[in-house]
Amino acid sequence: MRAVLGSAIAMIALAGLTSGAFAETKVPGDPHADDPVGIMADPCPHPLYTPGKDYNMWSIHMLTRDFGQLCRYKQANRALAGKKVRVVFMGDSITDNWDDSVPDFFKDGLVDRGISGQTTPQMVVRFRQDVIDLHPQAVHIMAGTNDIAGNTGAATMATVEGNIKTMAELAKAHGIKVILASIPPAIAFPWQKGIKPAPQIAEMNRWLKHYAAKNGFTYVDYYDVLATPDGAMKKGMSIDGVHPTPAGYALMEPLTLAAITKTLGGK
């Protein structure tokens, strides 16, 4: 799970200073940097910047041109047109990695739409494209880890909770049932040294459980099966203290399937 690099932010600030205080930030290599307007038919660069190729450029492009990272699943969503989608999994790298670690899980109408490093405001931006427009029967939302890490800046707990409410309420308004997942345990973040996330993870999970019960949503608790008493990941369940191993996902899977059955029945 990657944080936005400080050097990328510094480069953006420099671009703003050199091009005028109120000018559009221009990213080197952006094919649309000189477009006369900011709305176009296809804002996705070709080829798309990827973290593995040039993380600084990917970060800058994400911040200035594709904050919600709508480009990531644009083509994959088109491929689902006309197909039955039972559950879309909206989340960050814990969801993103799930498909790589256990590829056989995402079948029979289960669709992975996780993006590494994302915070809840980014998920709100892409929620229509990556969830609503796919017309799923339900959405599984697992979010908050990167908000606690501060990946896209500081936020209040109320703001993060509000973003989750927004996604849940949008889903409900479109007839999509809601499954809210706990944030998995973590006692430290490898990409954000010095942060002690365990208390805020516990606080957020208490809120998620209460909010789900209050609104008739399904709550799935991954925290309890993965956590040690001090809020860390159990030994062997994570590759880095945050992201589950295949064994970790194996513990999560029956809880997920039970939550889907509870939410959709035999549909």
C-alpha positions as CSV (number, residue, x, y, z in Angstrom):
1,M,0.0,0.0,0.0
2,R,1.8,3.1,-1.3
3,A,1.7,6.6,0.1
4,V,1.9,9.6,-2.3
5,L,5.5,10.6,-2.4
6,G,6.6,13.9,-1.0
7,S,8.8,14.4,-4.0
8,A,5.8,14.1,-6.3
9,I,4.0,16.8,-4.4
10,A,7.0,19.0,-4.5
11,M,7.2,18.6,-8.3
12,I,3.6,19.6,-8.6
13,A,4.1,22.7,-6.4
14,L,7.1,23.6,-8.6
15,A,5.1,23.2,-11.8
16,G,2.4,25.5,-10.4
17,L,5.0,28.2,-9.5
18,T,6.6,28.1,-12.9
19,S,3.4,28.2,-14.9
20,G,1.5,30.8,-13.0
21,A,-0.4,30.8,-9.8
22,F,-3.7,30.0,-11.4
23,A,-2.6,28.0,-14.4
24,E,-3.4,24.3,-14.9
25,T,-0.7,22.1,-13.5
26,K,1.2,20.5,-16.4
27,V,2.7,17.0,-16.1
28,P,5.6,16.1,-18.4
29,G,4.5,13.6,-20.9
30,D,0.8,14.2,-20.4
31,P,-0.8,14.1,-23.9
32,H,-3.6,16.4,-22.7
33,A,-1.4,19.0,-20.9
34,D,-2.0,21.6,-23.6
35,D,-5.7,20.9,-24.2
36,P,-7.7,24.1,-24.2
37,V,-10.3,22.6,-21.8
38,G,-10.2,20.1,-18.9
39,I,-13.0,17.9,-20.1
40,M,-12.3,15.5,-23.0
41,A,-13.5,12.2,-24.4
42,D,-10.6,10.1,-23.1
43,P,-8.3,11.7,-20.4
44,C,-6.4,8.4,-19.8
45,P,-2.8,8.6,-21.1
46,H,-1.6,5.8,-23.4
47,P,0.3,4.0,-22.1
48,L,-1.0,4.6,-18.6
49,Y,1.5,5.5,-16.0
50,T,2.0,2.6,-13.6
51,P,3.7,2.6,-10.2
52,G,6.1,-0.1,-11.3
53,K,7.4,1.9,-14.3
54,D,7.7,5.4,-12.8
55,Y,6.1,5.9,-9.4
56,N,6.8,9.6,-9.3
57,M,5.1,10.2,-12.6
58,W,2.2,7.9,-11.7
59,S,1.7,9.9,-8.4
60,I,1.8,13.2,-10.2
61,H,-0.7,12.0,-12.8
62,M,-3.0,10.7,-10.2
63,L,-2.9,13.9,-8.2
64,T,-3.4,16.3,-11.2
65,R,-5.3,14.3,-13.8
66,D,-6.9,11.2,-12.3
67,F,-7.4,11.6,-8.6
68,G,-9.9,8.8,-8.4
69,Q,-7.9,6.6,-10.8
70,L,-10.8,6.1,-13.1
71,C,-8.4,5.0,-15.8
72,R,-7.5,1.8,-13.8
73,Y,-10.7,-0.2,-14.5
74,K,-12.1,1.7,-17.5
75,Q,-11.5,-1.1,-20.0
76,A,-12.3,-3.9,-17.5
77,N,-15.7,-2.3,-16.8
78,R,-16.5,-2.1,-20.5
79,A,-15.8,-5.9,-20.7
80,L,-18.5,-6.5,-18.1
81,A,-21.3,-4.9,-20.1
82,G,-24.3,-7.1,-20.1
83,K,-22.9,-9.6,-17.6
84,K,-24.4,-10.4,-14.2
85,V,-22.4,-8.9,-11.4
86,R,-23.3,-10.1,-8.0
87,V,-20.9,-8.3,-5.7
88,V,-18.3,-5.5,-6.5
89,F,-15.5,-5.3,-4.0
90,M,-14.6,-1.7,-3.5
91,G,-11.4,-1.0,-1.6
92,D,-7.7,-0.3,-1.4
93,S,-4.7,-2.6,-1.8
94,I,-6.0,-5.2,0.6
95,T,-8.8,-5.7,-1.9
96,D,-6.6,-5.1,-4.9
97,N,-4.1,-7.8,-3.7
98,W,-6.9,-10.3,-3.0
99,D,-7.4,-11.0,-6.7
100,D,-3.6,-11.6,-7.2
101,S,-3.3,-13.8,-4.1
102,V,-6.5,-15.8,-4.6
103,P,-7.5,-15.4,-8.3
104,D,-10.1,-18.2,-8.2
105,F,-12.1,-16.3,-5.6
106,F,-13.3,-13.7,-8.0
107,K,-15.7,-15.6,-10.2
108,D,-19.4,-16.3,-10.4
109,G,-20.2,-12.6,-10.5
110,L,-17.7,-11.4,-7.8
111,V,-15.7,-8.5,-9.2
112,D,-12.5,-7.0,-7.6
113,R,-12.3,-3.2,-7.9
114,G,-9.6,-2.5,-5.3
115,I,-6.8,0.1,-6.0
116,S,-3.6,0.1,-4.0
117,G,-3.0,3.2,-1.8
118,Q,-6.5,4.7,-2.2
119,T,-8.3,6.7,0.5
120,T,-12.0,7.1,0.9
121,P,-12.3,10.4,-1.1
122,Q,-10.7,8.7,-4.1
123,M,-13.2,5.8,-3.8
124,V,-16.1,8.2,-3.7
125,V,-14.8,9.8,-7.0
126,R,-14.9,6.4,-8.8
127,F,-17.8,4.8,-7.0
128,R,-20.2,5.5,-9.9
129,Q,-18.0,4.1,-12.6
130,D,-16.6,1.1,-10.6
131,V,-19.8,0.2,-8.7
132,I,-23.0,1.8,-9.7
133,D,-22.6,1.6,-13.4
134,L,-21.9,-2.2,-13.1
135,H,-25.4,-2.7,-11.6
136,P,-24.2,-5.2,-9.0
137,Q,-26.6,-6.8,-6.5
138,A,-24.3,-5.8,-3.6
139,V,-21.1,-3.9,-2.9
140,H,-18.5,-4.9,-0.4
141,I,-16.7,-1.8,0.9
142,M,-13.4,-2.2,2.8
143,A,-11.8,1.2,3.3
144,G,-10.0,3.4,5.8
145,T,-6.5,2.0,6.2
146,N,-5.0,4.7,3.9
147,D,-7.0,7.5,5.4
148,I,-5.5,6.6,8.8
149,A,-2.1,6.5,7.1
150,G,-2.7,10.0,5.6
151,N,-2.0,9.0,2.0
152,T,-3.9,11.9,0.5
153,G,-3.4,14.2,3.5
154,A,-4.9,14.7,6.9
155,A,-8.7,14.3,7.5
156,T,-11.0,14.1,10.5
157,M,-12.6,10.9,11.5
158,A,-15.9,12.4,10.7
159,T,-14.8,13.2,7.2
160,V,-13.7,9.5,6.6
161,E,-16.9,8.2,8.1
162,G,-18.8,10.6,5.9
163,N,-17.1,9.3,2.8
164,I,-18.1,5.7,3.7
165,K,-21.6,6.9,4.4
166,T,-21.7,8.6,0.9
167,M,-20.7,5.3,-0.8
168,A,-23.2,3.3,1.3
169,E,-26.1,5.8,0.7
170,L,-25.3,6.0,-3.1
171,A,-25.4,2.2,-3.3
172,K,-28.7,2.0,-1.4
173,A,-30.3,4.7,-3.6
174,H,-29.5,2.6,-6.6
175,G,-30.9,-0.6,-5.2
176,I,-27.5,-2.1,-4.4
177,K,-27.2,-3.9,-1.1
178,V,-24.3,-2.9,1.2
179,I,-21.7,-5.1,2.9
180,L,-19.4,-3.0,5.2
181,A,-16.1,-4.7,6.1
182,S,-13.9,-4.0,9.1
183,I,-10.5,-2.6,8.6
184,P,-8.0,-5.4,9.0
185,P,-5.5,-5.1,12.0
186,A,-2.2,-3.3,11.7
187,I,0.2,-2.0,14.5
188,A,2.4,-0.1,12.0
189,F,2.5,1.0,8.4
190,P,5.7,0.2,6.5
191,W,5.2,3.2,4.1
192,Q,4.4,5.7,6.9
193,K,7.0,5.2,9.6
194,G,6.1,6.4,13.1
195,I,2.3,6.1,12.8
196,K,0.6,4.0,15.4
197,P,-2.7,3.0,13.7
198,A,-4.1,0.4,16.0
199,P,-6.3,2.7,18.2
200,Q,-7.8,4.5,15.2
201,I,-8.5,1.2,13.4
202,A,-10.3,-0.1,16.5
203,E,-12.3,3.1,16.7
204,M,-13.2,3.0,13.0
205,N,-14.3,-0.6,13.3
206,R,-16.6,0.2,16.2
207,W,-18.2,2.9,14.1
208,L,-18.6,0.7,11.1
209,K,-20.3,-2.1,13.1
210,H,-22.7,0.4,14.7
211,Y,-23.4,2.2,11.4
212,A,-24.1,-1.1,9.6
213,A,-26.5,-2.2,12.3
214,K,-28.3,1.1,12.4
215,N,-28.9,1.1,8.6
216,G,-29.6,-2.6,8.0
217,F,-26.3,-3.3,6.2
218,T,-24.3,-6.4,6.6
219,Y,-21.1,-6.0,8.7
220,V,-18.3,-8.5,8.1
221,D,-15.6,-8.6,10.8
222,Y,-12.2,-9.6,9.5
223,Y,-10.4,-7.9,12.4
224,D,-11.1,-10.5,15.0
225,V,-9.9,-13.5,13.0
226,L,-6.7,-11.7,12.0
227,A,-5.7,-9.7,15.0
228,T,-3.5,-10.3,18.0
229,P,-4.5,-8.8,21.4
230,D,-2.4,-5.7,20.8
231,G,-3.9,-5.0,17.4
232,A,-1.3,-6.5,15.1
233,M,-1.7,-9.1,12.4
234,K,-1.3,-12.6,13.6
235,K,1.9,-14.4,12.6
236,G,1.8,-15.8,9.1
237,M,-1.3,-13.9,8.1
238,S,0.4,-10.9,6.6
239,I,3.3,-10.2,4.3
240,D,4.2,-6.9,5.9
241,G,1.9,-6.4,9.0
242,V,-0.9,-4.9,6.8
243,H,-1.5,-6.9,3.7
244,P,-2.8,-10.5,4.1
245,T,-1.0,-13.6,2.8
246,P,-2.9,-16.3,1.0
247,A,-3.4,-17.8,4.4
248,G,-4.9,-14.5,5.7
249,Y,-7.3,-14.3,2.8
250,A,-8.2,-18.0,3.5
251,L,-9.4,-16.9,6.9
252,M,-11.3,-14.0,5.4
253,E,-13.0,-16.0,2.7
254,P,-15.6,-18.0,4.7
255,L,-16.6,-14.7,6.5
256,T,-17.0,-13.0,3.1
257,L,-19.1,-15.8,1.6
258,A,-21.3,-15.9,4.7
259,A,-21.8,-12.1,4.5
260,I,-22.8,-12.4,0.8
261,T,-25.2,-15.2,1.6
262,K,-26.7,-13.2,4.4
263,T,-27.1,-10.2,2.1
264,L,-28.3,-11.8,-1.1
265,G,-29.6,-15.2,0.0
266,G,-29.5,-17.6,-2.9
267,K,-29.4,-14.9,-5.6
